[in-house]
Amino acid sequence: MVCTLLLLLVMGCDEGKIYPDETIDSGRTAKLTVTFNDLEAWPKKNTLSVCEFGEDRTKALLSRRITKPTSEGKQLTIQLTNIKADTKTIEIVVLNRGLELIYSYYSYPVDDSGENIEFAVGELDLGSFDRVQAQVFDQNCIACHGGSSSGLSGNLDLREENAYKSLVNVEAPLSEEGKNYVTPGDIHNSYLLDVLEDDPIHQDMFNSTGKQEVLGLIRGWIQGGALDN
Ligand code: HEC
């Protein structure tokens, strides 16, 4: 008897017909389409999510994790229901497990008209240089590579205004094979990856999934052509 009831309940849920329609459809909805490129740069330690933010952007009011698509260039449609009254923006972001904002790729302003929302994000390059700078260099590197009191380790400046031109198509003096720090489109000729993977000073800067995420992000950026995007 209990089993049958449970079964009915589960089937009912699948069809979504347990509640009267008004309850399901009430509230403001948002529908967006987005296409992701550079899937190599999909977060591993953090999550890629769609979020609602209010005034306080440090913590999402609501977040929904996006499932990684099976292939590049596939358009996804994402629907949100019951948009909160104090939502100011809907964003596509990298969030940590505590739902704190690590990086925002895209932000859509939400007005207070109460009307349903629909927008197209278009194509997003997950391996953007802007994310590499914000998530990796600003957070983990400029203490030593930033010209502060500690100087410039390895004579390499990774501050926002200098990082791109310090790295891309610049030969790395310590590379025995004469690699560049970054060669667009060629991860095997990019010494930056070797340093993060194997150099004694740098290899343990991140925990294991954190390291996979950082390496994936930088690989995705390089494979996508190491654009200044
Ligand atoms: C605790 C200080 C410290 C931090 C933090 C640090 N580095 Fe370094 N880095 C060094 C030192 C010292 C060198 C000098 C070369 C060596 O001995 O490896 C160096 C060298 C390098 C080099 C090679 C430079 C050359 O001369 O060929 C690269 C690339 C590099 N760091 C990237 C990074 C990146 C990317 C980060 C952040 C994820 C980072 N480093 C964080 C200390 C640091």
Residues whose N, C-alpha, C, O or C-beta is under 5 A from the ligand:
A	BS01	HEC	V136 N140 C141 C144 S153 G154 L156 A172 P173 L174 L192 V195 I201
